[in-house]
Amino acid sequence: ACRLAHARGRLGMGGITSLSLRGGEDESSAVSSDEDSSKSPEAQPGKLSGADLGGAVCADDDSSKSSEAQPGKWSAADAGGALDDWREVQDAINDARKELKVTVLTPLMPEELQGWLWSCTELNRLVISGGALTEIPADIAKLTQLTTLIVADNALESLPEELEELVELRVLEAGGNKLTALPDSLGSSCPALEVLDVSRNKLTSLAAMSDAPSLLVLKADDNLLADAEEIPLDTMPRLKSLSMSNNLLTELPEALGQLQYLEALNVAGNKVTSLGAMAELKDKTLKTVVLDGNPLEDKNRIQKILSKSHKPVKELLDFVRKQAATARGAGGKHAKNAAPKSNSAQQAEHNAE
């Protein structure tokens, strides 16, 4: 049998609504509860009664009404476990500032839950947890007012392309799943997206985030990112926090220096040897740099700067710039030395003739 619990609390001026779905022992009756434990345990109007609900449990925060049935209220009597007509729940979350948390402990979202969930079109924050969910239905596109979607720590193998229709989405947290790719045009289709957390997955590319003009935070730790060219930082001009630790990168993305608003950078646990891509970053903006666990050239010097310097980030960037200038100078000198050889060769050919 399934047990469903609905509770409403405060968040700023709005409320928090939560619904959990759990498998368990057979429950032939439902229990109705209120967030105010001092109220009478008797059934309250506007609440789902336990009569033959097939294991559903629902609680409303309105406990001040008479215990008699109210006109227009859905009676749970003889509902048989169906969730088709949760008018009270819909009323509770109709305000755009409401939140909904759904816990699903099955690989696929039950059809009854979907039928109710996708009708909550004014929802602006949705959290789906439970650890077992492998798929988000395409009908999520119906939640057009959604600004925050949190589906972290499930078993998702992909995200639906329909996420691209959520043009108001600002926060997407999908860490701790089994994702191997992102929807093709996620960045450009969700122009309001400010926070993306796809850490602890199996991603090899972030190319889908090309053209993400509003992105401020990108977390892609613990993935399989190896090709810096698959990380389009040049299309994320407002990025302030970038975390790509514990991947397979051998070099930093060339466009890293274009992130003039970057405040925090974490690339620990990769295979990076050079920090040349950091040379153009602003030391007055960048506050935090984490580089541990990389086979860096001049590693000892860099570790000393970061551990003992009074202004470690500024000194690190100064050091990187000097190294870059030295490399450019060496390249120019090499080219200069190569020219006479070419002329000598031409003269030798002329003399031979």
RAURLIN-V551863 format. One record per helix or strand of 2 or more residues. SS is the DSSP state (h for helix, s for strand). FROM is the first residue (numbers start at 1). TO is the last residue. If there is no record, write none. Layout:
SS | FROM | TO
SS | FROM | TO
This chain:
s | 2 | 11
s | 14 | 23
h | 87 | 92
s | 99 | 104
h | 111 | 117
s | 125 | 129
h | 138 | 142
s | 148 | 150
h | 161 | 165
s | 171 | 173
h | 186 | 189
s | 195 | 197
h | 207 | 209
s | 217 | 219
h | 228 | 230
h | 233 | 235
s | 241 | 243
h | 254 | 258
s | 264 | 266
h | 276 | 278
s | 288 | 290
h | 299 | 308
h | 312 | 352
